[in-house]
Amino acid sequence: MMDRSFLSWPFFDDVHRRLADEVERWATENTGHIDHENVDDACRNLVAGLGAAGLLQHTAVDPAAGGRLDVRSLCIIRETLARHDGLADFAFAMQGLGTGALSLFGTDAQKREWLTRTRAGKALSAFALSEPQSGSDVANLELSAVRDGDSFVLNGEKTWISNGGIADVYTVFARTGEGDGAKGISAFIVPADTPGLIIAERLEVIAPHPLARLVFDNCRIPASALIGSPGQGFRIAMSVLDVFRSTVAAAALGFARRALEESVKRANGRHLFGAPMSELQMVQGHIADMALDIDAAALLVYRAAWLKDSGAERVSREAAMAKLYATDRAQSVIDKAVQIHGGDGVRKGSVVERLYREIRALRIYEGASDVQKIIIARHELARG
């Protein structure tokens, strides 16, 4: 049984503990038969199911009532779903990341049009930021958006776009030229059926997810599709990542918890050299290291989430620490789990083999580990 004592930490309120129980019930009942061979349909079905259960209400602000995103809730849901199934976590996470710009900067009309649907699981969303020549270097993006009367015309490419090919709406960042680098970027809503938006290539990765390269060929969108103000796109992107980067760390935490859970079962249930595997000091050392890494990561994750929910305008430093530590240490925890499982740990289809493939991407997307170190260092150096 997974340790749930962390829910008693002072970071959480009773509403978060009730939410943890609700998500646990849903995940137990709905993630056991996901078709990982058909990720497109699986993600559509997961989004529909999460929407019907009301869990997607947490991914975006209520267009009617307003309010703000609760990052602790997002983290609890992602941690729980990831512990059960990585694709379930992915489906939930993209509904939040894809509409984060609308939650934080969208007009009332934009929110009513899209958030009502994404929060109900009736539309899938995507976050289109990365380009072939500008992944971590967001200020260097080249996709252009040229004003033409009451429209903008987009030309260029995006790549590694999660939900690419199945999303109903994309939040797209493009260069509008108000200034150099980060000062000349704007954010737009682009429905998937917009003429000139082309799914140029579907991308396959070691842990299957819907990913695509997008081409924008004279893609014309109304001026009303602009999110926020012209030239505000870089700030919008960083604000969205400031919220959702902590949730990536929470997903890594969920993977690590599952790896520890599977390792404890293996150690207690397998005999080596005439005694339970759990009596081997080396195995005990691995279990202790795993538990320590998990608790340390959880403290960083929920500190960052609590700070944001407490009203901090930016938590870039804390979110970077959480993502860096939680994802890197989850990789180590899962590697130890594979070692404890021996040959079964690399058998295709086993739980720890799936975790081993799932965790690697989290150390890259939404800011690679090295980028997180740069963010942390810059904050520390600025104190001097």
C-alpha positions as CSV (number, residue, x, y, z in Angstrom):
1,M,0.0,0.0,0.0
2,M,1.4,3.4,-1.0
3,D,2.3,5.8,1.8
4,R,-0.2,8.6,1.9
5,S,1.0,10.2,5.1
6,F,2.3,13.2,3.1
7,L,-1.3,14.4,2.7
8,S,-1.2,15.3,6.4
9,W,1.6,17.9,5.7
10,P,0.6,21.5,6.4
11,F,0.8,22.3,2.6
12,F,-2.6,20.8,2.2
13,D,-6.2,21.6,3.2
14,D,-9.1,19.2,3.7
15,V,-10.2,19.9,0.2
16,H,-7.0,18.5,-1.1
17,R,-7.2,15.4,0.9
18,R,-10.7,14.8,-0.3
19,L,-9.6,15.4,-3.9
20,A,-6.8,12.8,-3.4
21,D,-9.3,10.2,-2.4
22,E,-11.6,11.1,-5.3
23,V,-8.8,10.8,-7.9
24,E,-7.5,7.6,-6.3
25,R,-11.0,6.0,-6.7
26,W,-11.3,7.2,-10.3
27,A,-7.8,6.0,-11.3
28,T,-8.4,2.6,-9.7
29,E,-11.6,2.1,-11.6
30,N,-10.6,3.5,-15.0
31,T,-6.9,3.0,-15.8
32,G,-6.6,-0.8,-15.8
33,H,-7.6,-1.4,-19.4
34,I,-6.1,1.6,-21.3
35,D,-5.1,0.7,-24.9
36,H,-1.5,1.9,-25.1
37,E,-1.3,0.6,-28.7
38,N,-3.8,3.2,-29.9
39,V,-2.7,6.4,-28.0
40,D,-5.0,8.7,-30.0
41,D,-8.2,7.0,-29.1
42,A,-6.9,6.3,-25.6
43,C,-6.3,9.9,-25.0
44,R,-9.7,10.9,-26.4
45,N,-11.4,8.4,-24.1
46,L,-9.4,9.4,-21.1
47,V,-10.2,13.1,-21.6
48,A,-13.9,12.2,-22.0
49,G,-13.8,10.1,-18.8
50,L,-11.9,12.7,-16.8
51,G,-14.3,15.3,-18.0
52,A,-17.4,13.3,-17.0
53,A,-15.9,12.7,-13.6
54,G,-15.4,16.4,-13.1
55,L,-11.7,16.2,-12.7
56,L,-10.9,18.4,-15.6
57,Q,-12.6,21.3,-13.8
58,H,-9.2,21.7,-12.1
59,T,-7.3,22.2,-15.4
60,A,-8.7,25.7,-16.1
61,V,-10.5,28.6,-14.5
62,D,-14.3,28.5,-14.5
63,P,-15.4,30.9,-17.3
64,A,-18.6,31.8,-15.4
65,A,-17.2,32.2,-11.9
66,G,-13.5,33.2,-12.5
67,G,-11.0,32.4,-9.7
68,R,-7.5,31.0,-10.1
69,L,-5.8,27.7,-10.7
70,D,-5.1,25.7,-7.6
71,V,-1.6,24.3,-8.3
72,R,-1.7,21.9,-5.3
73,S,-4.8,20.3,-6.8
74,L,-3.1,20.0,-10.2
75,C,-0.1,18.3,-8.5
76,I,-2.2,15.9,-6.5
77,I,-4.1,14.8,-9.6
78,R,-1.0,14.4,-11.7
79,E,0.9,12.5,-9.0
80,T,-2.0,10.1,-8.5
81,L,-2.7,9.5,-12.2
82,A,1.0,9.0,-13.0
83,R,1.3,6.4,-10.3
84,H,-1.5,4.5,-12.0
85,D,-0.8,5.2,-15.7
86,G,1.4,7.6,-17.5
87,L,-1.0,8.1,-20.4
88,A,-3.8,9.1,-18.0
89,D,-1.5,11.7,-16.5
90,F,-0.6,13.0,-20.0
91,A,-4.2,13.3,-21.0
92,F,-5.1,15.3,-17.9
93,A,-1.9,17.5,-18.0
94,M,-2.4,18.6,-21.6
95,Q,-5.9,19.9,-20.9
96,G,-4.3,22.3,-18.4
97,L,-1.1,23.2,-20.2
98,G,-2.9,23.7,-23.5
99,T,-5.4,26.2,-22.0
100,G,-3.1,27.7,-19.3
101,A,-2.7,30.9,-21.4
102,L,-6.4,31.3,-21.6
103,S,-6.9,30.7,-17.8
104,L,-4.2,33.4,-17.0
105,F,-4.6,35.9,-19.8
106,G,-7.7,35.1,-22.0
107,T,-10.7,37.4,-22.4
108,D,-14.0,36.4,-21.1
109,A,-15.2,35.6,-24.6
110,Q,-12.2,33.4,-25.2
111,K,-12.7,31.6,-22.0
112,R,-16.4,31.0,-22.6
113,E,-15.7,29.6,-26.1
114,W,-12.9,27.1,-25.2
115,L,-12.6,26.5,-21.4
116,T,-16.2,25.4,-21.1
117,R,-15.4,22.6,-23.6
118,T,-12.0,21.6,-22.4
119,R,-13.1,21.5,-18.7
120,A,-15.9,19.2,-19.7
121,G,-13.7,16.9,-21.8
122,K,-15.4,17.8,-25.0
123,A,-12.4,19.4,-26.6
124,L,-8.7,18.5,-26.5
125,S,-6.1,21.3,-26.2
126,A,-2.4,21.6,-27.1
127,F,0.5,24.0,-26.2
128,A,2.5,24.9,-29.4
129,L,5.8,26.5,-28.3
130,S,8.8,24.4,-29.4
131,E,10.3,24.8,-32.9
132,P,13.0,22.9,-34.7
133,Q,15.6,25.5,-33.9
134,S,14.2,26.8,-30.6
135,G,13.3,24.3,-27.9
136,S,14.6,25.6,-24.7
137,D,15.6,28.9,-26.3
138,V,12.0,30.2,-26.5
139,A,13.1,33.8,-27.4
140,N,14.6,32.5,-30.6
141,L,11.4,31.1,-32.2
142,E,10.8,31.9,-35.9
143,L,7.1,31.2,-36.6
144,S,5.8,34.5,-37.9
145,A,2.4,36.2,-37.4
146,V,1.9,39.1,-39.7
147,R,-1.0,41.5,-39.1
148,D,-3.2,41.8,-42.2
149,G,-6.3,44.0,-41.5
150,D,-8.5,42.2,-39.0
151,S,-6.4,39.1,-39.2
152,F,-3.0,37.6,-38.5
153,V,-1.3,35.3,-41.0
154,L,0.9,32.6,-39.6
155,N,3.8,30.9,-41.4
156,G,6.4,28.5,-40.0
157,E,6.7,25.3,-38.0
158,K,6.2,23.9,-34.5
159,T,7.5,20.5,-33.4
160,W,7.3,18.1,-30.5
161,I,3.7,19.3,-29.9
162,S,1.9,17.1,-27.4
163,N,-1.6,16.3,-28.5
164,G,-0.5,17.3,-32.0
165,G,-2.9,15.7,-34.5
166,I,-5.7,15.1,-32.1
167,A,-6.2,18.5,-30.4
168,D,-9.2,20.6,-31.2
169,V,-7.4,23.9,-30.3
170,Y,-3.8,25.0,-30.1
171,T,-2.2,27.8,-28.1
172,V,0.4,29.0,-30.5
173,F,3.3,31.4,-29.9
174,A,4.6,33.4,-32.9
175,R,6.8,36.3,-33.7
176,T,4.9,39.5,-34.3
177,G,7.9,41.8,-34.2
178,E,7.2,44.4,-31.5
179,G,10.9,44.0,-30.5
180,D,13.9,41.7,-30.7
181,G,14.0,38.3,-29.0
182,A,11.5,37.8,-26.3
183,K,9.9,41.2,-26.8
184,G,8.5,40.4,-30.2
185,I,6.4,37.3,-29.4
186,S,2.6,37.0,-29.1
187,A,0.2,34.2,-28.2
188,F,-2.8,33.1,-30.3
189,I,-5.7,30.6,-30.2
190,V,-5.7,28.5,-33.3
191,P,-8.6,26.0,-33.8
192,A,-7.4,22.7,-35.4
193,D,-9.7,23.1,-38.4
194,T,-8.2,26.4,-39.4
195,P,-7.1,26.3,-43.1
196,G,-3.3,26.4,-43.4
197,L,-2.7,24.5,-40.2
198,I,-1.2,21.2,-41.3
199,I,-0.2,18.1,-39.3
200,A,3.0,17.5,-41.2
201,E,4.4,14.6,-39.3
202,R,3.4,12.3,-36.4
203,L,6.4,11.7,-34.0
204,E,7.1,8.4,-32.3
205,V,8.9,8.2,-28.9
206,I,9.9,5.5,-26.5
207,A,6.8,6.0,-24.4
208,P,4.0,6.5,-26.9
209,H,2.1,9.7,-26.7
210,P,0.4,11.8,-29.4
211,L,3.1,14.1,-30.8
212,A,3.4,16.0,-34.0
213,R,5.2,18.5,-36.1
214,L,2.9,21.3,-37.3
215,V,3.3,23.5,-40.4
216,F,1.5,26.8,-40.7
217,D,1.1,27.7,-44.4
218,N,-0.5,31.2,-44.7
219,C,-2.7,30.2,-41.8
220,R,-5.1,33.1,-41.3
221,I,-6.8,33.7,-37.9
222,P,-8.9,36.6,-36.7
223,A,-7.3,39.4,-34.7
224,S,-9.6,38.3,-31.8
225,A,-7.5,35.1,-31.6
226,L,-4.7,37.1,-29.9
227,I,-4.3,36.2,-26.2
228,G,-3.3,39.2,-24.1
229,S,-1.5,42.0,-25.8
230,P,0.9,42.0,-28.8
231,G,4.4,41.3,-27.7
232,Q,3.2,39.7,-24.4
233,G,3.7,36.1,-25.6
234,F,7.0,35.4,-23.9
235,R,5.6,36.6,-20.6
236,I,2.5,34.5,-21.1
237,A,4.5,31.3,-21.9
238,M,6.7,31.8,-18.9
239,S,3.7,32.4,-16.6
240,V,2.1,29.2,-17.9
241,L,5.3,27.2,-17.3
242,D,5.6,28.8,-13.8
243,V,2.3,27.1,-12.9
244,F,2.6,23.8,-14.7
245,R,6.4,23.1,-14.2
246,S,5.6,22.0,-10.6
247,T,3.0,19.6,-11.9
248,V,5.6,17.9,-14.1
249,A,7.6,17.3,-11.0
250,A,4.4,15.8,-9.4
251,A,4.0,13.4,-12.2
252,A,7.6,12.3,-11.8
253,L,6.8,11.8,-8.1
254,G,3.9,9.6,-9.0
255,F,6.2,7.4,-11.2
256,A,8.7,7.2,-8.4
257,R,6.1,6.2,-5.8
258,R,4.9,3.4,-8.1
259,A,8.5,2.2,-8.6
260,L,9.0,2.0,-4.9
261,E,5.7,0.3,-4.3
262,E,6.6,-2.4,-6.9
263,S,10.1,-2.8,-5.5
264,V,8.8,-3.4,-2.0
265,K,6.4,-6.0,-3.2
266,R,9.2,-7.7,-5.2
267,A,11.7,-7.6,-2.2
268,N,9.1,-9.0,0.2
269,G,7.8,-11.7,-2.2
270,R,11.0,-13.1,-3.7
271,H,13.5,-15.4,-2.1
272,L,17.2,-15.4,-2.8
273,F,19.9,-17.5,-1.2
274,G,17.3,-19.2,1.1
275,A,15.9,-16.0,2.5
276,P,13.5,-13.2,1.5
277,M,15.2,-10.7,-0.9
278,S,14.2,-7.9,1.6
279,E,16.8,-9.3,4.0
280,L,19.7,-8.4,1.7
281,Q,21.4,-5.3,3.0
282,M,22.1,-4.1,-0.5
283,V,18.4,-4.2,-1.3
284,Q,17.5,-2.5,1.9
285,G,20.0,0.2,0.9
286,H,18.3,0.7,-2.4
287,I,14.8,0.9,-0.7
288,A,16.1,3.5,1.8
289,D,17.6,5.6,-1.0
290,M,14.4,5.5,-2.9
291,A,12.2,6.5,0.0
292,L,14.5,9.3,0.9
293,D,14.5,10.7,-2.7
294,I,10.7,10.5,-2.9
295,D,10.1,12.4,0.3
296,A,12.7,15.1,-0.5
297,A,11.1,15.5,-4.0
298,A,7.6,15.7,-2.5
299,L,8.7,18.5,-0.2
300,L,10.1,20.5,-3.1
301,V,7.0,19.8,-5.3
302,Y,4.4,20.8,-2.7
303,R,6.5,23.8,-1.4
304,A,6.4,25.3,-4.9
305,A,2.7,24.5,-5.4
306,W,1.8,26.0,-1.9
307,L,3.8,29.2,-2.6
308,K,2.0,29.7,-5.9
309,D,-1.4,29.1,-4.3
310,S,-0.5,31.4,-1.4
311,G,-0.3,34.3,-3.9
312,A,3.3,34.4,-5.0
313,E,3.4,36.2,-8.4
314,R,6.3,34.0,-9.7
315,V,7.8,30.8,-8.3
316,S,10.3,30.2,-11.1
317,R,13.1,29.3,-8.7
318,E,11.0,27.0,-6.6
319,A,9.3,25.3,-9.6
320,A,12.7,24.8,-11.3
321,M,14.1,23.2,-8.1
322,A,11.0,20.9,-7.9
323,K,11.2,19.9,-11.5
324,L,14.9,19.3,-11.6
325,Y,15.1,17.3,-8.4
326,A,11.9,15.3,-8.7
327,T,12.5,14.3,-12.3
328,D,16.2,13.4,-11.9
329,R,15.6,11.5,-8.7
330,A,12.6,9.7,-10.1
331,Q,14.9,8.5,-12.9
332,S,17.3,7.1,-10.2
333,V,14.5,5.5,-8.2
334,I,13.1,3.8,-11.2
335,D,16.5,2.6,-12.3
336,K,16.9,1.0,-8.8
337,A,13.5,-0.6,-9.3
338,V,14.6,-2.2,-12.5
339,Q,17.7,-3.5,-10.8
340,I,15.7,-5.0,-8.0
341,H,13.4,-6.7,-10.5
342,G,16.3,-8.2,-12.5
343,G,15.3,-9.7,-15.8
344,D,11.7,-9.0,-15.2
345,G,12.5,-5.3,-14.9
346,V,13.4,-5.1,-18.6
347,R,10.6,-7.4,-19.8
348,K,8.4,-5.5,-22.2
349,G,5.1,-4.8,-20.6
350,S,6.1,-5.0,-17.0
351,V,5.3,-2.1,-14.7
352,V,8.9,-1.0,-14.1
353,E,9.8,-1.3,-17.8
354,R,7.0,1.1,-18.6
355,L,8.1,3.5,-15.9
356,Y,11.7,3.3,-17.2
357,R,10.5,4.5,-20.6
358,E,7.9,7.0,-19.2
359,I,10.3,9.0,-16.9
360,R,12.9,10.0,-19.4
361,A,10.8,12.6,-21.3
362,L,10.0,14.4,-18.1
363,R,13.6,15.5,-17.7
364,I,13.4,17.2,-21.1
365,Y,9.9,18.8,-21.7
366,E,8.8,22.1,-20.1
367,G,12.5,22.9,-19.7
368,A,15.3,20.3,-19.7
369,S,17.2,19.6,-16.4
370,D,20.1,21.8,-17.5
371,V,17.8,24.7,-18.2
372,Q,16.4,24.4,-14.7
373,K,19.9,24.7,-13.3
374,I,20.4,27.9,-15.3
375,I,17.1,29.3,-13.8
376,I,18.1,28.4,-10.3
377,A,21.7,29.8,-10.7
378,R,20.5,33.1,-12.1
379,H,18.1,33.6,-9.2
380,E,20.9,32.9,-6.7
381,L,23.4,35.1,-8.5
382,A,20.9,37.9,-8.6
383,R,20.8,37.9,-4.8
384,G,24.5,39.0,-4.7
